[in-house]
């Protein structure tokens, strides 16, 4: 796994010593081949996500780890960086390719966050994981849906919160691997849908920072697929159901890159 912009603890002295809990955001960003169709929207959407957090009182002091992934590489772009130091994505630093080892990427990002928390931070941080993908798992070599579910559920019992942004899919199905429906967002794999999904993620992050939970968003997740004639995207509560095989295996785990 490639790392860059590693954590420098000296940057966080005012943050660590603060009397209140602070936010540690971990963003897992899909960089697989199928994301090339929304390349610029993804770059602009993520950069604006960071900008919104910088401007908001509840999130401006947060730390950010960004992990990009595909079947060729998993790269930690920045680790526990102040938002003011987080690098902006561009066409040179975000280059979609390869398949979707989603479970392995999420597990590596969780391990990275655990390392940062234990080695560089004081433990008084609320951890928010935002996972974005436009395809279903199709290339993990280490983790299965059962093992990633066990890992996510363990972290949730430790107080971590997860948000899942899923393009061209019923994102609430992420419940099958441990992510509560309240944290799911289903969106269209279009430039407009992608931009809107990152805006929703920013809102979720700010709500979580201000309240400590996602209850102020929706208990059933959000479905923002579909556009009105005036171009506005309508948000609906997710109403899909989970379906698993009789033996507990999850069908349909092979999807697009």
GUZANU-509555 format. One record per residue (C-alpha): residue number from 1; residue in one letter; z, y, x. Coordinates in nm, 2 decimals, decimal comma. Each point is the difference from the previous one (the first is absolute). Example, Ala and Ser with C-alpha at 12.3 -4.5 7.8 and 13.67 -1.06 7.14 Angstrom:
ATOM    nr   rest        Z        Y        X
ATOM     1      A     0,78    -0,45     1,23
ATOM     2      S    -0,07     0,34     0,14
// end
This chain:
ATOM    nr   rest        Z        Y        X
ATOM     1      X     0,00     0,00     0,00
ATOM     2      X    -0,10     0,34     0,14
ATOM     3      X     0,25     0,27     0,02
ATOM     4      X    -0,04     0,37     0,06
ATOM     5      X     0,21     0,32    -0,05
ATOM     6      X     0,33    -0,20     0,04
ATOM     7      X     0,33     0,14    -0,12
ATOM     8      X     0,17     0,25     0,23
ATOM     9      X     0,36     0,02    -0,12
ATOM    10      X     0,05     0,35     0,15
ATOM    11      X    -0,23     0,13    -0,28
ATOM    12      X     0,24    -0,11    -0,27
ATOM    13      X     0,34     0,13     0,11
ATOM    14      X     0,03     0,25    -0,29
ATOM    15      X    -0,12    -0,27    -0,24
ATOM    16      X     0,23    -0,28     0,12
ATOM    17      X     0,32     0,21     0,00
ATOM    18      X    -0,06     0,14    -0,35
ATOM    19      X     0,28    -0,07    -0,25
ATOM    20      X    -0,23    -0,13    -0,27
ATOM    21      X    -0,23    -0,29    -0,01
ATOM    22      X    -0,36     0,06     0,11
ATOM    23      X    -0,33    -0,16    -0,08
ATOM    24      X    -0,19    -0,24     0,22
ATOM    25      X    -0,36    -0,05    -0,13
ATOM    26      X    -0,20    -0,30     0,12
ATOM    27      X    -0,37     0,02    -0,11
ATOM    28      X    -0,21    -0,32     0,03
ATOM    29      X    -0,37     0,11    -0,02
ATOM    30      X    -0,30    -0,23    -0,06
ATOM    31      X    -0,27     0,05     0,27
ATOM    32      X    -0,21    -0,30    -0,11
ATOM    33      X    -0,38     0,01    -0,03
ATOM    34      X    -0,01     0,06    -0,37
ATOM    35      X     0,18     0,33     0,05
ATOM    36      X    -0,31     0,15     0,16
ATOM    37      X    -0,13     0,10    -0,35
ATOM    38      X     0,30     0,23    -0,04
ATOM    39      X     0,05     0,09     0,37
ATOM    40      X     0,01     0,38    -0,04
ATOM    41      X     0,20    -0,01    -0,32
ATOM    42      X     0,26    -0,23     0,18
ATOM    43      X     0,02     0,24     0,30
ATOM    44      X     0,04     0,30    -0,22
ATOM    45      X     0,23    -0,17    -0,24
ATOM    46      X     0,24    -0,12     0,27
ATOM    47      X     0,00     0,33     0,18
ATOM    48      X     0,08     0,18    -0,33
ATOM    49      X     0,27    -0,25    -0,07
ATOM    50      X     0,17     0,11     0,33
ATOM    51      X    -0,07     0,37    -0,08
ATOM    52      X     0,17    -0,03    -0,34
ATOM    53      X     0,31    -0,17     0,16
ATOM    54      X     0,01     0,28     0,25
ATOM    55      X     0,01     0,27    -0,27
ATOM    56      X     0,25    -0,17    -0,22
ATOM    57      X     0,37     0,08     0,05
ATOM    58      X     0,12    -0,35    -0,07
ATOM    59      X    -0,25    -0,16     0,25
ATOM    60      X    -0,07     0,25     0,27
ATOM    61      X     0,27    -0,15     0,23
ATOM    62      X    -0,13    -0,36    -0,04
ATOM    63      X    -0,11    -0,22     0,28
ATOM    64      X    -0,33    -0,19    -0,03
ATOM    65      X    -0,14    -0,32     0,15
ATOM    66      X    -0,37    -0,06    -0,07
ATOM    67      X    -0,14    -0,35     0,05
ATOM    68      X    -0,38    -0,07    -0,04
ATOM    69      X    -0,12    -0,35    -0,04
ATOM    70      X    -0,30    -0,23    -0,01
ATOM    71      X    -0,08    -0,35     0,14
ATOM    72      X    -0,10     0,15     0,33
ATOM    73      X     0,30     0,21     0,08
ATOM    74      X     0,33     0,12    -0,14
ATOM    75      X     0,09     0,34     0,14
ATOM    76      X     0,32     0,21    -0,02
ATOM    77      X    -0,15     0,35     0,00
ATOM    78      X     0,34     0,17     0,01
ATOM    79      X     0,35    -0,14    -0,01
ATOM    80      X     0,29     0,20    -0,17
ATOM    81      X    -0,19     0,33     0,07
ATOM    82      X     0,11     0,33    -0,15
ATOM    83      X    -0,26     0,10    -0,26
ATOM    84      X    -0,09     0,30     0,21
ATOM    85      X    -0,09    -0,24     0,29
ATOM    86      X    -0,19    -0,26    -0,21
ATOM    87      X    -0,36    -0,02     0,11
ATOM    88      X    -0,27     0,09    -0,25
ATOM    89      X    -0,26    -0,28    -0,06
ATOM    90      X    -0,37     0,07     0,07
ATOM    91      X    -0,32    -0,20     0,02
ATOM    92      X     0,09    -0,10     0,36
ATOM    93      X     0,35    -0,13    -0,07
ATOM    94      X    -0,07    -0,16    -0,34
ATOM    95      X    -0,29    -0,25     0,04
ATOM    96      X    -0,01    -0,28    -0,27
ATOM    97      X    -0,10    -0,35     0,11
ATOM    98      X     0,09    -0,36    -0,05
ATOM    99      X     0,19    -0,19    -0,26
ATOM   100      X     0,34     0,03    -0,18
ATOM   101      X     0,30    -0,17     0,17
ATOM   102      X     0,23     0,18    -0,25
ATOM   103      X     0,31    -0,22     0,02
ATOM   104      X     0,00     0,00     0,38
ATOM   105      X    -0,05     0,38     0,02
ATOM   106      X     0,28     0,07    -0,24
ATOM   107      X     0,23    -0,24     0,19
ATOM   108      X    -0,08     0,17     0,33
ATOM   109      X     0,07     0,34    -0,15
ATOM   110      X     0,33    -0,12    -0,13
ATOM   111      X     0,09    -0,14     0,35
ATOM   112      X    -0,10     0,33     0,15
ATOM   113      X     0,22     0,20    -0,24
ATOM   114      X     0,29    -0,24     0,07
ATOM   115      X    -0,04     0,07     0,37
ATOM   116      X    -0,01     0,37    -0,04
ATOM   117      X     0,31     0,00    -0,23
ATOM   118      X     0,20    -0,21     0,24
ATOM   119      X    -0,11     0,16     0,33
ATOM   120      X    -0,06     0,36    -0,08
ATOM   121      X     0,16     0,11    -0,33
ATOM   122      X     0,36     0,01    -0,12
ATOM   123      X    -0,05    -0,22    -0,31
ATOM   124      X     0,05     0,28    -0,25
ATOM   125      X    -0,36     0,00    -0,12
ATOM   126      X    -0,15    -0,09    -0,33
ATOM   127      X    -0,30    -0,22     0,08
ATOM   128      X    -0,32     0,04    -0,21
ATOM   129      X    -0,29    -0,23     0,06
ATOM   130      X    -0,34     0,11    -0,14
ATOM   131      X    -0,27    -0,28     0,02
ATOM   132      X    -0,37     0,09    -0,07
ATOM   133      X    -0,28    -0,24    -0,03
ATOM   134      X    -0,34    -0,04    -0,18
ATOM   135      X    -0,01    -0,38     0,03
ATOM   136      X     0,21    -0,30    -0,05
ATOM   137      X     0,15    -0,21     0,29
ATOM   138      X    -0,27    -0,21     0,17
ATOM   139      X     0,07    -0,03     0,37
ATOM   140      X     0,38    -0,03     0,09
ATOM   141      X     0,08    -0,27     0,25
ATOM   142      X     0,38     0,01     0,01
ATOM   143      X     0,13     0,11    -0,34
ATOM   144      X    -0,07    -0,14    -0,34
ATOM   145      X     0,08     0,16    -0,33
ATOM   146      X     0,32    -0,20    -0,02
ATOM   147      X     0,13     0,11     0,34
ATOM   148      X    -0,10     0,36    -0,04
ATOM   149      X     0,17     0,00    -0,34
ATOM   150      X     0,32    -0,13     0,16
ATOM   151      X    -0,02     0,27     0,27
ATOM   152      X    -0,06     0,28    -0,25
ATOM   153      X     0,27    -0,12    -0,23
ATOM   154      X     0,25    -0,01     0,29
ATOM   155      X    -0,08     0,35     0,10
ATOM   156      X     0,03     0,12    -0,36
ATOM   157      X     0,36    -0,15    -0,01
ATOM   158      X     0,06     0,22     0,30
ATOM   159      X    -0,11     0,31    -0,20
ATOM   160      X    -0,36     0,03     0,11
ATOM   161      X    -0,25     0,12    -0,27
ATOM   162      X    -0,37    -0,10    -0,02
ATOM   163      X    -0,31     0,17    -0,15
ATOM   164      X    -0,33    -0,19    -0,03
ATOM   165      X    -0,33     0,18    -0,04
ATOM   166      X    -0,27    -0,25    -0,11
ATOM   167      X    -0,37     0,09    -0,04
ATOM   168      X    -0,22    -0,20    -0,24
ATOM   169      X     0,29    -0,23    -0,10
ATOM   170      X     0,30    -0,03    -0,22
ATOM   171      X     0,24     0,14     0,25
ATOM   172      X     0,30    -0,12    -0,21
ATOM   173      X    -0,09    -0,35     0,12
ATOM   174      X     0,17     0,10     0,32
ATOM   175      X     0,31    -0,12    -0,19
ATOM   176      X    -0,09    -0,35     0,10
ATOM   177      X     0,08     0,09     0,36
ATOM   178      X     0,31     0,20    -0,06
ATOM   179      X    -0,10     0,35    -0,08
ATOM   180      X     0,14     0,13    -0,34
ATOM   181      X    -0,25     0,12    -0,26
ATOM   182      X     0,16     0,34     0,00
ATOM   183      X    -0,14     0,06     0,35
ATOM   184      X    -0,36    -0,11    -0,07
ATOM   185      X    -0,31     0,22    -0,05
ATOM   186      X    -0,34    -0,14    -0,10
ATOM   187      X    -0,29     0,23     0,08
ATOM   188      X    -0,38     0,02     0,02
ATOM   189      X    -0,17    -0,08     0,33
ATOM   190      X    -0,19     0,33    -0,01
ATOM   191      X     0,04     0,32     0,20
ATOM   192      X     0,16     0,18    -0,30
ATOM   193      X     0,22    -0,30    -0,08
ATOM   194      X     0,11    -0,03     0,36
ATOM   195      X     0,10     0,37     0,03
ATOM   196      X     0,19    -0,03    -0,32
ATOM   197      X     0,19    -0,31     0,11
ATOM   198      X     0,12     0,17     0,32
ATOM   199      X     0,12     0,30    -0,22
ATOM   200      X     0,19    -0,24    -0,22
ATOM   201      X     0,15    -0,16     0,31
ATOM   202      X     0,11     0,34     0,12
ATOM   203      X     0,16     0,06    -0,34
ATOM   204      X     0,18    -0,34     0,01
ATOM   205      X     0,13     0,09     0,35
ATOM   206      X     0,13     0,33    -0,11
ATOM   207      X     0,16    -0,14    -0,31
ATOM   208      X     0,17    -0,27     0,21
ATOM   209      X     0,12     0,25     0,26
ATOM   210      X     0,15     0,22    -0,27
ATOM   211      X     0,15    -0,27    -0,23
ATOM   212      X     0,04    -0,31     0,21
ATOM   213      X    -0,21    -0,21    -0,23
ATOM   214      X    -0,34    -0,02    -0,18
ATOM   215      X     0,14     0,00    -0,35
ATOM   216      X    -0,13     0,35    -0,06
ATOM   217      X    -0,36    -0,13     0,04
ATOM   218      X    -0,05    -0,30    -0,22
ATOM   219      X     0,18    -0,34    -0,04
ATOM   220      X    -0,33    -0,18    -0,06
ATOM   221      X    -0,20     0,14     0,29
ATOM   222      X    -0,30     0,23    -0,03
ATOM   223      X    -0,37    -0,08    -0,08
ATOM   224      X    -0,21     0,30     0,08
ATOM   225      X    -0,33    -0,18    -0,02
ATOM   226      X    -0,27     0,17    -0,21
ATOM   227      X    -0,12     0,36    -0,02
ATOM   228      X    -0,04     0,23    -0,30
ATOM   229      X    -0,32     0,19    -0,05
ATOM   230      X     0,16     0,31     0,15
ATOM   231      X     0,08    -0,19     0,32
ATOM   232      X     0,37    -0,03    -0,07
ATOM   233      X     0,16    -0,33     0,08
ATOM   234      X     0,22    -0,14    -0,28
ATOM   235      X     0,32    -0,17     0,11
ATOM   236      X     0,11    -0,30    -0,21
ATOM   237      X     0,30    -0,23     0,03
ATOM   238      X    -0,10    -0,34     0,14
ATOM   239      X     0,00    -0,27    -0,26
ATOM   240      X    -0,14    -0,30     0,18
ATOM   241      X     0,19    -0,33     0,04
ATOM   242      X     0,06    -0,21     0,30
ATOM   243      X    -0,17    -0,34     0,01
ATOM   244      X     0,10    -0,28     0,23
ATOM   245      X    -0,10    -0,36     0,02
ATOM   246      X     0,23    -0,27    -0,13
ATOM   247      X     0,11    -0,08     0,36
ATOM   248      X     0,09     0,36     0,07
ATOM   249      X    -0,31     0,07     0,21
ATOM   250      X    -0,17     0,33    -0,06
ATOM   251      X    -0,37    -0,02    -0,09
ATOM   252      X    -0,26     0,24     0,09
ATOM   253      X     0,13     0,08     0,35
ATOM   254      X    -0,34     0,03     0,14
ATOM   255      X    -0,16     0,34    -0,06
ATOM   256      X    -0,22     0,26     0,16
ATOM   257      X     0,05     0,12     0,35
// end
